[in-house]
């Protein structure tokens, strides 16, 4: 399941996040999924890959929660 691989989802834009993005690029662990749009969030995975997304962090978190709910319904 994809959501189990996500460590955190953070909002892009701050200086530490820009450094994180540069370090991932240099180490070959940066995945740019923005399709040329503005980076709105950064997803960090358990494999230390950094994924840039044009979707808001809150929206991604909500979608992952929905996926979990579908796969593992609460009783």
PyMOL Python script that loads the backbone (N, CA, C, O; Angstrom):
from pymol import cmd

cmd.read_pdbstr("""\
ATOM      1  N   UNK A   1       0.838  -1.168   0.000  1.00  0.00           N
ATOM      2  CA  UNK A   1       0.000   0.000   0.000  1.00  0.00           C
ATOM      3  C   UNK A   1       0.893   1.245   0.000  1.00  0.00           C
ATOM      4  O   UNK A   1       1.882   1.307   0.731  1.00  0.00           O
ATOM      5  N   UNK A   2       0.549   2.197  -0.795  1.00  0.00           N
ATOM      6  CA  UNK A   2       1.351   3.400  -0.970  1.00  0.00           C
ATOM      7  C   UNK A   2       1.451   4.219   0.315  1.00  0.00           C
ATOM      8  O   UNK A   2       2.536   4.681   0.665  1.00  0.00           O
ATOM      9  N   UNK A   3       0.359   4.400   1.007  1.00  0.00           N
ATOM     10  CA  UNK A   3       0.364   5.265   2.181  1.00  0.00           C
ATOM     11  C   UNK A   3       1.297   4.767   3.279  1.00  0.00           C
ATOM     12  O   UNK A   3       1.769   5.563   4.091  1.00  0.00           O
ATOM     13  N   UNK A   4       1.567   3.482   3.318  1.00  0.00           N
ATOM     14  CA  UNK A   4       2.475   2.963   4.343  1.00  0.00           C
ATOM     15  C   UNK A   4       3.924   3.366   4.081  1.00  0.00           C
ATOM     16  O   UNK A   4       4.756   3.293   4.985  1.00  0.00           O
ATOM     17  N   UNK A   5       4.232   3.784   2.871  1.00  0.00           N
ATOM     18  CA  UNK A   5       5.596   4.197   2.518  1.00  0.00           C
ATOM     19  C   UNK A   5       5.852   5.673   2.810  1.00  0.00           C
ATOM     20  O   UNK A   5       7.004   6.106   2.836  1.00  0.00           O
ATOM     21  N   UNK A   6       4.792   6.449   3.029  1.00  0.00           N
ATOM     22  CA  UNK A   6       4.915   7.887   3.256  1.00  0.00           C
ATOM     23  C   UNK A   6       5.284   8.144   4.712  1.00  0.00           C
ATOM     24  O   UNK A   6       4.597   7.695   5.630  1.00  0.00           O
ATOM     25  N   UNK A   7       6.379   8.875   4.908  1.00  0.00           N
ATOM     26  CA  UNK A   7       6.809   9.239   6.251  1.00  0.00           C
ATOM     27  C   UNK A   7       6.129  10.532   6.668  1.00  0.00           C
ATOM     28  O   UNK A   7       5.587  10.634   7.769  1.00  0.00           O
ATOM     29  N   UNK A   8       6.162  11.527   5.775  1.00  0.00           N
ATOM     30  CA  UNK A   8       5.529  12.806   6.076  1.00  0.00           C
ATOM     31  C   UNK A   8       5.199  13.555   4.791  1.00  0.00           C
ATOM     32  O   UNK A   8       5.783  13.313   3.734  1.00  0.00           O
ATOM     33  N   UNK A   9       4.246  14.468   4.917  1.00  0.00           N
ATOM     34  CA  UNK A   9       3.871  15.359   3.821  1.00  0.00           C
ATOM     35  C   UNK A   9       3.982  16.770   4.379  1.00  0.00           C
ATOM     36  O   UNK A   9       3.349  17.098   5.382  1.00  0.00           O
ATOM     37  N   UNK A  10       4.783  17.598   3.732  1.00  0.00           N
ATOM     38  CA  UNK A  10       5.008  18.947   4.238  1.00  0.00           C
ATOM     39  C   UNK A  10       4.740  19.986   3.154  1.00  0.00           C
ATOM     40  O   UNK A  10       4.786  19.690   1.960  1.00  0.00           O
ATOM     41  N   UNK A  11       4.466  21.186   3.590  1.00  0.00           N
ATOM     42  CA  UNK A  11       4.243  22.295   2.671  1.00  0.00           C
ATOM     43  C   UNK A  11       5.588  22.807   2.167  1.00  0.00           C
ATOM     44  O   UNK A  11       6.531  22.973   2.942  1.00  0.00           O
ATOM     45  N   UNK A  12       5.665  23.050   0.884  1.00  0.00           N
ATOM     46  CA  UNK A  12       6.911  23.531   0.273  1.00  0.00           C
ATOM     47  C   UNK A  12       7.052  25.040   0.468  1.00  0.00           C
ATOM     48  O   UNK A  12       6.087  25.732   0.791  1.00  0.00           O
ATOM     49  N   UNK A  13       8.254  25.525   0.268  1.00  0.00           N
ATOM     50  CA  UNK A  13       8.456  26.960   0.246  1.00  0.00           C
ATOM     51  C   UNK A  13       9.474  27.498   1.225  1.00  0.00           C
ATOM     52  O   UNK A  13      10.105  28.515   0.939  1.00  0.00           O
ATOM     53  N   UNK A  14       9.664  26.861   2.365  1.00  0.00           N
ATOM     54  CA  UNK A  14      10.610  27.382   3.344  1.00  0.00           C
ATOM     55  C   UNK A  14      12.043  27.051   2.932  1.00  0.00           C
ATOM     56  O   UNK A  14      12.272  26.166   2.107  1.00  0.00           O
ATOM     57  N   UNK A  15      12.986  27.756   3.503  1.00  0.00           N
ATOM     58  CA  UNK A  15      14.397  27.528   3.195  1.00  0.00           C
ATOM     59  C   UNK A  15      14.855  26.096   3.500  1.00  0.00           C
ATOM     60  O   UNK A  15      15.568  25.507   2.688  1.00  0.00           O
ATOM     61  N   UNK A  16      14.466  25.519   4.648  1.00  0.00           N
ATOM     62  CA  UNK A  16      14.876  24.130   4.904  1.00  0.00           C
ATOM     63  C   UNK A  16      14.347  23.159   3.852  1.00  0.00           C
ATOM     64  O   UNK A  16      15.022  22.191   3.503  1.00  0.00           O
ATOM     65  N   UNK A  17      13.153  23.412   3.352  1.00  0.00           N
ATOM     66  CA  UNK A  17      12.579  22.527   2.333  1.00  0.00           C
ATOM     67  C   UNK A  17      13.320  22.677   1.007  1.00  0.00           C
ATOM     68  O   UNK A  17      13.471  21.702   0.270  1.00  0.00           O
ATOM     69  N   UNK A  18      13.776  23.870   0.703  1.00  0.00           N
ATOM     70  CA  UNK A  18      14.558  24.084  -0.516  1.00  0.00           C
ATOM     71  C   UNK A  18      15.896  23.345  -0.418  1.00  0.00           C
ATOM     72  O   UNK A  18      16.366  22.773  -1.402  1.00  0.00           O
ATOM     73  N   UNK A  19      16.507  23.359   0.772  1.00  0.00           N
ATOM     74  CA  UNK A  19      17.757  22.616   0.986  1.00  0.00           C
ATOM     75  C   UNK A  19      17.520  21.119   0.858  1.00  0.00           C
ATOM     76  O   UNK A  19      18.319  20.406   0.250  1.00  0.00           O
ATOM     77  N   UNK A  20      16.428  20.649   1.429  1.00  0.00           N
ATOM     78  CA  UNK A  20      16.075  19.237   1.350  1.00  0.00           C
ATOM     79  C   UNK A  20      15.909  18.814  -0.105  1.00  0.00           C
ATOM     80  O   UNK A  20      16.365  17.743  -0.505  1.00  0.00           O
ATOM     81  N   UNK A  21      15.254  19.660  -0.888  1.00  0.00           N
ATOM     82  CA  UNK A  21      15.036  19.377  -2.302  1.00  0.00           C
ATOM     83  C   UNK A  21      16.369  19.308  -3.053  1.00  0.00           C
ATOM     84  O   UNK A  21      16.569  18.410  -3.870  1.00  0.00           O
ATOM     85  N   UNK A  22      17.266  20.230  -2.790  1.00  0.00           N
ATOM     86  CA  UNK A  22      18.577  20.242  -3.449  1.00  0.00           C
ATOM     87  C   UNK A  22      19.410  19.017  -3.079  1.00  0.00           C
ATOM     88  O   UNK A  22      20.071  18.428  -3.935  1.00  0.00           O
ATOM     89  N   UNK A  23      19.377  18.634  -1.801  1.00  0.00           N
ATOM     90  CA  UNK A  23      20.125  17.454  -1.361  1.00  0.00           C
ATOM     91  C   UNK A  23      19.595  16.191  -2.039  1.00  0.00           C
ATOM     92  O   UNK A  23      20.375  15.327  -2.442  1.00  0.00           O
ATOM     93  N   UNK A  24      18.278  16.083  -2.166  1.00  0.00           N
ATOM     94  CA  UNK A  24      17.680  14.918  -2.824  1.00  0.00           C
ATOM     95  C   UNK A  24      18.041  14.889  -4.305  1.00  0.00           C
ATOM     96  O   UNK A  24      18.281  13.821  -4.869  1.00  0.00           O
ATOM     97  N   UNK A  25      18.080  16.046  -4.924  1.00  0.00           N
ATOM     98  CA  UNK A  25      18.436  16.129  -6.341  1.00  0.00           C
ATOM     99  C   UNK A  25      19.876  15.655  -6.548  1.00  0.00           C
ATOM    100  O   UNK A  25      20.158  14.892  -7.472  1.00  0.00           O
ATOM    101  N   UNK A  26      20.777  16.110  -5.685  1.00  0.00           N
ATOM    102  CA  UNK A  26      22.185  15.735  -5.795  1.00  0.00           C
ATOM    103  C   UNK A  26      22.393  14.230  -5.573  1.00  0.00           C
ATOM    104  O   UNK A  26      23.276  13.628  -6.182  1.00  0.00           O
ATOM    105  N   UNK A  27      21.579  13.629  -4.703  1.00  0.00           N
ATOM    106  CA  UNK A  27      21.743  12.201  -4.403  1.00  0.00           C
ATOM    107  C   UNK A  27      20.903  11.301  -5.314  1.00  0.00           C
ATOM    108  O   UNK A  27      20.921  10.080  -5.163  1.00  0.00           O
ATOM    109  N   UNK A  28      20.172  11.895  -6.254  1.00  0.00           N
ATOM    110  CA  UNK A  28      19.378  11.118  -7.199  1.00  0.00           C
ATOM    111  C   UNK A  28      18.084  10.567  -6.617  1.00  0.00           C
ATOM    112  O   UNK A  28      17.530   9.600  -7.140  1.00  0.00           O
ATOM    113  N   UNK A  29      17.600  11.169  -5.545  1.00  0.00           N
ATOM    114  CA  UNK A  29      16.387  10.682  -4.889  1.00  0.00           C
ATOM    115  C   UNK A  29      15.229  11.675  -4.990  1.00  0.00           C
ATOM    116  O   UNK A  29      14.287  11.621  -4.199  1.00  0.00           O
ATOM    117  N   UNK A  30      15.303  12.573  -5.960  1.00  0.00           N
ATOM    118  CA  UNK A  30      14.238  13.558  -6.148  1.00  0.00           C
ATOM    119  C   UNK A  30      13.322  13.109  -7.276  1.00  0.00           C
ATOM    120  O   UNK A  30      13.776  12.772  -8.370  1.00  0.00           O
ATOM    121  N   UNK A  31      12.023  13.111  -6.990  1.00  0.00           N
ATOM    122  CA  UNK A  31      11.013  12.789  -7.999  1.00  0.00           C
ATOM    123  C   UNK A  31      10.127  14.022  -8.151  1.00  0.00           C
ATOM    124  O   UNK A  31       9.443  14.424  -7.209  1.00  0.00           O
ATOM    125  N   UNK A  32      10.145  14.618  -9.337  1.00  0.00           N
ATOM    126  CA  UNK A  32       9.345  15.806  -9.592  1.00  0.00           C
ATOM    127  C   UNK A  32       8.044  15.395 -10.275  1.00  0.00           C
ATOM    128  O   UNK A  32       8.033  15.071 -11.462  1.00  0.00           O
ATOM    129  N   UNK A  33       6.955  15.410  -9.521  1.00  0.00           N
ATOM    130  CA  UNK A  33       5.647  15.019 -10.050  1.00  0.00           C
ATOM    131  C   UNK A  33       4.757  16.241 -10.280  1.00  0.00           C
ATOM    132  O   UNK A  33       3.533  16.117 -10.330  1.00  0.00           O
ATOM    133  N   UNK A  34       5.366  17.414 -10.419  1.00  0.00           N
ATOM    134  CA  UNK A  34       4.581  18.646 -10.567  1.00  0.00           C
ATOM    135  C   UNK A  34       4.112  18.890 -11.987  1.00  0.00           C
ATOM    136  O   UNK A  34       3.200  19.690 -12.198  1.00  0.00           O
ATOM    137  N   UNK A  35       4.700  18.233 -12.960  1.00  0.00           N
ATOM    138  CA  UNK A  35       4.383  18.432 -14.374  1.00  0.00           C
ATOM    139  C   UNK A  35       4.505  19.911 -14.760  1.00  0.00           C
ATOM    140  O   UNK A  35       3.684  20.436 -15.512  1.00  0.00           O
ATOM    141  N   UNK A  36       5.534  20.567 -14.236  1.00  0.00           N
ATOM    142  CA  UNK A  36       5.818  21.952 -14.577  1.00  0.00           C
ATOM    143  C   UNK A  36       5.042  22.982 -13.789  1.00  0.00           C
ATOM    144  O   UNK A  36       5.214  24.183 -13.999  1.00  0.00           O
ATOM    145  N   UNK A  37       4.188  22.531 -12.885  1.00  0.00           N
ATOM    146  CA  UNK A  37       3.414  23.474 -12.074  1.00  0.00           C
ATOM    147  C   UNK A  37       4.170  23.828 -10.803  1.00  0.00           C
ATOM    148  O   UNK A  37       5.226  23.258 -10.525  1.00  0.00           O
ATOM    149  N   UNK A  38       3.639  24.754 -10.042  1.00  0.00           N
ATOM    150  CA  UNK A  38       4.265  25.195  -8.800  1.00  0.00           C
ATOM    151  C   UNK A  38       4.242  24.067  -7.769  1.00  0.00           C
ATOM    152  O   UNK A  38       3.233  23.378  -7.614  1.00  0.00           O
ATOM    153  N   UNK A  39       5.359  23.886  -7.067  1.00  0.00           N
ATOM    154  CA  UNK A  39       5.439  22.874  -6.015  1.00  0.00           C
ATOM    155  C   UNK A  39       4.675  23.376  -4.798  1.00  0.00           C
ATOM    156  O   UNK A  39       5.001  24.426  -4.245  1.00  0.00           O
ATOM    157  N   UNK A  40       3.663  22.631  -4.383  1.00  0.00           N
ATOM    158  CA  UNK A  40       2.841  23.013  -3.229  1.00  0.00           C
ATOM    159  C   UNK A  40       3.108  22.134  -2.010  1.00  0.00           C
ATOM    160  O   UNK A  40       2.871  22.547  -0.874  1.00  0.00           O
ATOM    161  N   UNK A  41       3.605  20.918  -2.252  1.00  0.00           N
ATOM    162  CA  UNK A  41       3.910  20.045  -1.126  1.00  0.00           C
ATOM    163  C   UNK A  41       5.074  19.124  -1.470  1.00  0.00           C
ATOM    164  O   UNK A  41       5.398  18.898  -2.635  1.00  0.00           O
ATOM    165  N   UNK A  42       5.688  18.602  -0.415  1.00  0.00           N
ATOM    166  CA  UNK A  42       6.805  17.688  -0.544  1.00  0.00           C
ATOM    167  C   UNK A  42       6.467  16.439   0.264  1.00  0.00           C
ATOM    168  O   UNK A  42       6.100  16.521   1.436  1.00  0.00           O
ATOM    169  N   UNK A  43       6.598  15.286  -0.381  1.00  0.00           N
ATOM    170  CA  UNK A  43       6.320  14.012   0.268  1.00  0.00           C
ATOM    171  C   UNK A  43       7.656  13.314   0.518  1.00  0.00           C
ATOM    172  O   UNK A  43       8.469  13.168  -0.395  1.00  0.00           O
ATOM    173  N   UNK A  44       7.871  12.891   1.744  1.00  0.00           N
ATOM    174  CA  UNK A  44       9.093  12.169   2.099  1.00  0.00           C
ATOM    175  C   UNK A  44       8.707  10.717   2.351  1.00  0.00           C
ATOM    176  O   UNK A  44       7.794  10.434   3.127  1.00  0.00           O
ATOM    177  N   UNK A  45       9.416   9.793   1.684  1.00  0.00           N
ATOM    178  CA  UNK A  45       9.099   8.369   1.812  1.00  0.00           C
ATOM    179  C   UNK A  45      10.086   7.665   2.740  1.00  0.00           C
ATOM    180  O   UNK A  45      11.110   8.227   3.130  1.00  0.00           O
ATOM    181  N   UNK A  46       9.753   6.432   3.077  1.00  0.00           N
ATOM    182  CA  UNK A  46      10.622   5.662   3.962  1.00  0.00           C
ATOM    183  C   UNK A  46      11.943   5.263   3.308  1.00  0.00           C
ATOM    184  O   UNK A  46      12.867   4.828   3.994  1.00  0.00           O
ATOM    185  N   UNK A  47      12.036   5.409   1.995  1.00  0.00           N
ATOM    186  CA  UNK A  47      13.287   5.112   1.283  1.00  0.00           C
ATOM    187  C   UNK A  47      14.127   6.378   1.071  1.00  0.00           C
ATOM    188  O   UNK A  47      15.102   6.367   0.320  1.00  0.00           O
ATOM    189  N   UNK A  48      13.736   7.464   1.741  1.00  0.00           N
ATOM    190  CA  UNK A  48      14.406   8.764   1.663  1.00  0.00           C
ATOM    191  C   UNK A  48      14.249   9.437   0.300  1.00  0.00           C
ATOM    192  O   UNK A  48      15.009  10.349  -0.026  1.00  0.00           O
ATOM    193  N   UNK A  49      13.282   9.004  -0.491  1.00  0.00           N
ATOM    194  CA  UNK A  49      12.966   9.707  -1.732  1.00  0.00           C
ATOM    195  C   UNK A  49      12.119  10.924  -1.394  1.00  0.00           C
ATOM    196  O   UNK A  49      11.308  10.897  -0.468  1.00  0.00           O
ATOM    197  N   UNK A  50      12.318  11.979  -2.150  1.00  0.00           N
ATOM    198  CA  UNK A  50      11.576  13.223  -1.978  1.00  0.00           C
ATOM    199  C   UNK A  50      10.726  13.403  -3.231  1.00  0.00           C
ATOM    200  O   UNK A  50      11.246  13.428  -4.347  1.00  0.00           O
ATOM    201  N   UNK A  51       9.414  13.529  -3.038  1.00  0.00           N
ATOM    202  CA  UNK A  51       8.499  13.687  -4.161  1.00  0.00           C
ATOM    203  C   UNK A  51       7.909  15.086  -4.108  1.00  0.00           C
ATOM    204  O   UNK A  51       7.308  15.478  -3.108  1.00  0.00           O
ATOM    205  N   UNK A  52       8.082  15.842  -5.198  1.00  0.00           N
ATOM    206  CA  UNK A  52       7.503  17.174  -5.296  1.00  0.00           C
ATOM    207  C   UNK A  52       6.129  17.051  -5.928  1.00  0.00           C
ATOM    208  O   UNK A  52       5.962  16.351  -6.927  1.00  0.00           O
ATOM    209  N   UNK A  53       5.143  17.729  -5.351  1.00  0.00           N
ATOM    210  CA  UNK A  53       3.778  17.642  -5.853  1.00  0.00           C
ATOM    211  C   UNK A  53       3.171  19.032  -6.010  1.00  0.00           C
ATOM    212  O   UNK A  53       3.487  19.954  -5.258  1.00  0.00           O
ATOM    213  N   UNK A  54       2.300  19.163  -6.994  1.00  0.00           N
ATOM    214  CA  UNK A  54       1.582  20.414  -7.213  1.00  0.00           C
ATOM    215  C   UNK A  54       0.262  20.437  -6.438  1.00  0.00           C
ATOM    216  O   UNK A  54      -0.499  21.400  -6.528  1.00  0.00           O
ATOM    217  N   UNK A  55      -0.001  19.378  -5.684  1.00  0.00           N
ATOM    218  CA  UNK A  55      -1.234  19.271  -4.902  1.00  0.00           C
ATOM    219  C   UNK A  55      -0.946  19.702  -3.463  1.00  0.00           C
ATOM    220  O   UNK A  55       0.134  19.435  -2.936  1.00  0.00           O
ATOM    221  N   UNK A  56      -1.908  20.365  -2.834  1.00  0.00           N
ATOM    222  CA  UNK A  56      -1.757  20.813  -1.447  1.00  0.00           C
ATOM    223  C   UNK A  56      -1.544  19.617  -0.517  1.00  0.00           C
ATOM    224  O   UNK A  56      -2.103  18.544  -0.746  1.00  0.00           O
ATOM    225  N   UNK A  57      -0.744  19.798   0.523  1.00  0.00           N
ATOM    226  CA  UNK A  57      -0.437  18.734   1.476  1.00  0.00           C
ATOM    227  C   UNK A  57      -1.705  18.170   2.113  1.00  0.00           C
ATOM    228  O   UNK A  57      -1.818  16.957   2.289  1.00  0.00           O
ATOM    229  N   UNK A  58      -2.654  19.028   2.457  1.00  0.00           N
ATOM    230  CA  UNK A  58      -3.899  18.588   3.093  1.00  0.00           C
ATOM    231  C   UNK A  58      -4.697  17.671   2.166  1.00  0.00           C
ATOM    232  O   UNK A  58      -5.296  16.696   2.620  1.00  0.00           O
ATOM    233  N   UNK A  59      -4.705  17.981   0.872  1.00  0.00           N
ATOM    234  CA  UNK A  59      -5.439  17.178  -0.103  1.00  0.00           C
ATOM    235  C   UNK A  59      -4.810  15.797  -0.232  1.00  0.00           C
ATOM    236  O   UNK A  59      -5.521  14.794  -0.296  1.00  0.00           O
ATOM    237  N   UNK A  60      -3.498  15.740  -0.269  1.00  0.00           N
ATOM    238  CA  UNK A  60      -2.804  14.452  -0.367  1.00  0.00           C
ATOM    239  C   UNK A  60      -3.087  13.614   0.877  1.00  0.00           C
ATOM    240  O   UNK A  60      -3.383  12.423   0.772  1.00  0.00           O
ATOM    241  N   UNK A  61      -2.998  14.228   2.042  1.00  0.00           N
ATOM    242  CA  UNK A  61      -3.258  13.507   3.288  1.00  0.00           C
ATOM    243  C   UNK A  61      -4.682  12.951   3.302  1.00  0.00           C
ATOM    244  O   UNK A  61      -4.902  11.816   3.724  1.00  0.00           O
ATOM    245  N   UNK A  62      -5.630  13.734   2.849  1.00  0.00           N
ATOM    246  CA  UNK A  62      -7.027  13.296   2.800  1.00  0.00           C
ATOM    247  C   UNK A  62      -7.187  12.107   1.848  1.00  0.00           C
ATOM    248  O   UNK A  62      -7.886  11.146   2.168  1.00  0.00           O
ATOM    249  N   UNK A  63      -6.556  12.169   0.703  1.00  0.00           N
ATOM    250  CA  UNK A  63      -6.647  11.072  -0.269  1.00  0.00           C
ATOM    251  C   UNK A  63      -6.019   9.790   0.267  1.00  0.00           C
ATOM    252  O   UNK A  63      -6.541   8.700   0.033  1.00  0.00           O
ATOM    253  N   UNK A  64      -4.912   9.910   0.978  1.00  0.00           N
ATOM    254  CA  UNK A  64      -4.287   8.732   1.568  1.00  0.00           C
ATOM    255  C   UNK A  64      -5.175   8.132   2.658  1.00  0.00           C
ATOM    256  O   UNK A  64      -5.271   6.911   2.784  1.00  0.00           O
ATOM    257  N   UNK A  65      -5.825   8.997   3.447  1.00  0.00           N
ATOM    258  CA  UNK A  65      -6.758   8.518   4.469  1.00  0.00           C
ATOM    259  C   UNK A  65      -7.933   7.786   3.832  1.00  0.00           C
ATOM    260  O   UNK A  65      -8.378   6.758   4.341  1.00  0.00           O
ATOM    261  N   UNK A  66      -8.434   8.313   2.721  1.00  0.00           N
ATOM    262  CA  UNK A  66      -9.542   7.668   2.016  1.00  0.00           C
ATOM    263  C   UNK A  66      -9.119   6.294   1.488  1.00  0.00           C
ATOM    264  O   UNK A  66      -9.888   5.335   1.544  1.00  0.00           O
ATOM    265  N   UNK A  67      -7.888   6.214   0.974  1.00  0.00           N
ATOM    266  CA  UNK A  67      -7.377   4.931   0.482  1.00  0.00           C
ATOM    267  C   UNK A  67      -7.314   3.923   1.624  1.00  0.00           C
ATOM    268  O   UNK A  67      -7.738   2.778   1.469  1.00  0.00           O
ATOM    269  N   UNK A  68      -6.787   4.347   2.768  1.00  0.00           N
ATOM    270  CA  UNK A  68      -6.709   3.466   3.925  1.00  0.00           C
ATOM    271  C   UNK A  68      -8.105   2.999   4.366  1.00  0.00           C
ATOM    272  O   UNK A  68      -8.290   1.832   4.714  1.00  0.00           O
ATOM    273  N   UNK A  69      -9.069   3.902   4.349  1.00  0.00           N
ATOM    274  CA  UNK A  69     -10.424   3.566   4.776  1.00  0.00           C
ATOM    275  C   UNK A  69     -11.068   2.541   3.845  1.00  0.00           C
ATOM    276  O   UNK A  69     -11.803   1.660   4.291  1.00  0.00           O
ATOM    277  N   UNK A  70     -10.787   2.663   2.553  1.00  0.00           N
ATOM    278  CA  UNK A  70     -11.339   1.701   1.589  1.00  0.00           C
ATOM    279  C   UNK A  70     -10.710   0.329   1.772  1.00  0.00           C
ATOM    280  O   UNK A  70     -11.407  -0.685   1.737  1.00  0.00           O
ATOM    281  N   UNK A  71      -9.408   0.292   1.966  1.00  0.00           N
ATOM    282  CA  UNK A  71      -8.707  -0.981   2.082  1.00  0.00           C
ATOM    283  C   UNK A  71      -8.906  -1.651   3.441  1.00  0.00           C
ATOM    284  O   UNK A  71      -8.973  -2.876   3.546  1.00  0.00           O
ATOM    285  N   UNK A  72      -8.998  -0.819   4.471  1.00  0.00           N
ATOM    286  CA  UNK A  72      -9.128  -1.334   5.831  1.00  0.00           C
ATOM    287  C   UNK A  72     -10.287  -0.629   6.522  1.00  0.00           C
ATOM    288  O   UNK A  72     -10.068   0.286   7.316  1.00  0.00           O
ATOM    289  N   UNK A  73     -11.525  -1.046   6.229  1.00  0.00           N
ATOM    290  CA  UNK A  73     -12.690  -0.385   6.851  1.00  0.00           C
ATOM    291  C   UNK A  73     -12.652  -0.521   8.371  1.00  0.00           C
ATOM    292  O   UNK A  73     -12.291  -1.565   8.914  1.00  0.00           O
ATOM    293  N   UNK A  74     -13.031   0.554   9.031  1.00  0.00           N
ATOM    294  CA  UNK A  74     -13.087   0.540  10.504  1.00  0.00           C
ATOM    295  C   UNK A  74     -14.378  -0.116  10.944  1.00  0.00           C
ATOM    296  O   UNK A  74     -15.426   0.043  10.318  1.00  0.00           O
ATOM    297  N   UNK A  75     -14.279  -0.852  12.027  1.00  0.00           N
ATOM    298  CA  UNK A  75     -15.472  -1.579  12.516  1.00  0.00           C
ATOM    299  C   UNK A  75     -16.142  -0.825  13.625  1.00  0.00           C
ATOM    300  O   UNK A  75     -17.154  -1.280  14.158  1.00  0.00           O
TER     301      UNK A  75
END
""", "prot")
cmd.dss("prot")
cmd.show_as("cartoon", "prot")
cmd.util.cbc("prot")
cmd.orient("prot")
